[in-house]
Amino acid sequence: MQVRCSSTRLPNKVLLPLSSKPLFLLQAERIILANLKGTLVVSTTVNKEDDEIENICNSEGISCYRGSSADLLDRHFQTAKLFQADVVVKIPSDCPLIDPAIIDKVIGYFLEHKGLFDYVSNLHPASYPDGNDVEIMTMDALSDAWRNATRNLEREHTTPYLWENPDKFNIGNVKMDKDIDYSMSHRWTIDYPEDYEFIKAVYDALYPNNPTFGMNDVLDLLHKQPELMKINGHLAGVNWYRNHLDELKTVSPEQTRVIAI
């Protein structure tokens, strides 16, 4: 789980309070609920501002690695190398509503097809509500990317070298059932103040009585209280792809949204 305090649009978002706990810690608790998770490691940076992340991890008994702030591919590689991983699951810290069952579904798909895929995600193409990002790759594939990826976006976002080279790597994808696609309509990630307001409203409504709530619980809540989706609905579909459409071969303009913010 990659975590850092620096954020241009919402500084210290990973430390914002949710149900009296830091946001990233609640997300870590959700990841721990996944049956197939393996060893959870918080991968943060060596920057002074991220000392608090390491302190929280130490107090909660969560493993923590500190590495490069700019080269996330190197940070993931060094984390995996230190913990002698054969398989690496990458989950960003901007997914505080992530469903443990979705994590299990993606990892389970990879394990059920052991040896067939180098990389599996639920992102290429995406169909789950934005903020349920799960990527799993072999250590061999991650090592290959670490050695050969040269573009800035490949180093900054870790996995583009893999999914941008389907002729070199075997790529798998897990989609929502019944061909449902909420990726451009349901925004459950956090990058702007409105996202925090939305996520906090969901936690306030569900966490006290059901701390292990999942995707369907959130969807039911939004069905009963559709006004919640208006909080950050104008940001639905906004992601980092929008800044790199001229560089990405496997991402279409329909998979992102460009708006004035």
N, C-alpha and C positions, 0 to 999 in steps of 0.2 A: 504494500500500500504506500504509494508515493505521497508525501506530505511536506508542505513548506508554508511559511507564513507570508512570504512576499506575494503580492497580487496587485496588479495595477488597478483593477476595477473595484476590488473589495479586499483591502489589506487585512491580514490576520483572520481571514474568513474561517480557517480551520480551527481557530480558538473561540469563535463566537459561541455563546451559550445556547444549548438545547437541553431542556429539562434539567437545568442546573449542572450540565457537564459540557466540556469542550466538544464542539461539533465532530472533530475527527475521532475522538474517543468513542462517541456513540456509533459512528460508522464502523470503527474497529470491532465494537461489540456485536454489530450485525454480521460482520464477516466471520467472526468466531462461531456464530450460530450455524454456519454452513458445515455440513457433515464431511465434505470432501476438501476442506480448505488447506490441509497440510499445516505448515508452520507459518504463522503470521509475522511478518517483519515490516515495521514502519521504516521506510527509506526516505530520509530527509537530507538536508544540506549541512555543510560545515559553517554556514553563516551564523553569526552571533544571534540573530533574531530567532533562530530555530533551536536555541538552547532549551527553551520552554517545552518544545515538543519532546526532546530527549528526556527532560526531567519528568514529564507526565508519563512517558513510556516506562521509565524506570520505576516510578511509584505504582504503576499498574501491572508490572511484570510482563510488559510487551517488549519483544526484541526490537532494537533500533540500530540502524546503520546510517552513517553520515558521509555524504560524498558531494560530488559536483552539483552546483546549483543550475548551471547552464546546460551541461551535457547529461540529460536524463538517461540516455541510453547507457552511458558509462556507469551512472549510479545504479541502474538496475542490474547491469552485468556484474559490477563489483559486489553488490548485495547478494546476488545469486551465487557467485563464486565463493564468498565468505561462508555461506550457509550450505555449500556443497549440494546445490539443487540440481536435479536431473530435469525437472520441469518447473517453469516459472509462470505464476499467475499474476497479472498486472491489473490493479484496480486503483484508479485515481481517488484522491481525497475529496473530490467535489461531488461525491455520490452518497450523501448521508441517508438517503431513502432506499438504498440498494437492498434488494430482496435476497436473503440467503438461499432461497429456493432457486433463484435464477443463477446464482453462483454455482450451485450444485448441478444445475442443468447443463451449463456450459462445460464445466470440468467433467461431468459424467459423459457427455458426448465425446469429449477428447479421449477419455479412458476406454469407452466402449469401442472406439476405432483406433486403439493403440497401434502405433507404428504407421498409420495411414496419413496422419496430418502432422505438419511442422508447426502449424499455427491455427488456432480456432478462436473465434470471438463471437459476440452477438452484435457486432458493429459494421460488418461489411457484407451486405448492407445492414443497417440498423433497423429494428422494428419495435423494440421495447421502449417504454418511456425514457427519454433522455435523462441519464443519471443512474442507469443500471449497467454500467460498462464493465464487461469482463473479457479479458484477453488471456489466453493460455498458449505457451509456446515451449518447445523443447529447448534445453540448454544449448544444444548444437546450433539451433536456429538463431537464438539470441547471440551466441558467440560469433556466428557468421555476420550478423548485422553489426555487432560491435567492431569487428575487424574491417568491414567493407563500406559501411554507411558513411557518406561524406557530406551530404547536403545538410544544411542547418536544421531543416524541419525533421530530418531523419534522426538527428542527434537529440533534438529538443523533445520530440514526441515518441521516441523509443522504437515503435513498431512499424512506421511507414515503410521502411526498407523491406520488411517481410511481405506485407499485403500489397505493396506496389510492384512486387516481382513474383507474380503467380506462376511464371514459367520456371522459376528456380525453387520455389517453396510450395508445398501442398497446403492449400488454404481451406479451412472449413468454417461454416457459419451456422449459428443457431438462431432461429427466428421464432416469433410468437406463434402460438397455435392459430389455426383457422385463417391464416394470412392476414391477421390484424397488424396494422402498422401505426404505432403511436409515437414514432421517433420525431416527427415534425410537429406534433400537436400537443404533446404532454411534456412539459419541461420540469424535471425534478432535480436538476443539477443546480450547483450554486456558483455564480460568477458575478452577480450583481446584487445590490441591496434588495431588490424586489424578490430575488430568488430566496434570500434568507427569510424574508417576511412570509413567503409561501411555505417554505419548509418548516419554519417555526409554527405556523398555523396547523400544519399537518401533525407535527409532534404533539402540540398542545391538545389536539383533538383525540389522538389515538394512543399515544405512549402511556399515559397514566393507567389505563385499564388493559392495555394490550401492548406491552413493550416489544413483543416479537412480531408486530404487525408486518404484513407483506404487501406485495403489489396489489392484490385484489382488495385488500382492506382500504388502501389509498384510493383505488378506483371507485369503490363503494362510497367512500366519503365524498369524493368529487361529484358523484352522481346525486348525492343528497344535498351537497352544498356547492353547486356549480360556480358560485361567486368566487370561490377560492382560486379557480383557474384564471380569473381576470387579474389577479395580483401580478403575475409575471407572464401572462399569456402573450403579451406583445413581444416577448423574447423567445418564444418557441421556435426551434429550428436554428437558432444562432449558435454556431460552433466555430472552432478554429479553422475548419476547412475553407471558410469564406475568404481567408487571406492568402490561400495557396492554390486556388483553382487552376491557375496557369502552370502549376508545377506538378499537380497530382494527376496521374493517368487513370486511376480507378475510382475517382470520386466525381460525380456529376453535379452540376449547379442545383439540381433538385434535392440534393442531400445536405444543403445548407441554406442559410438565409442571410441576406445582407440588408441591414436596416441602419438608419441613423439613430445613434444612441447618445 
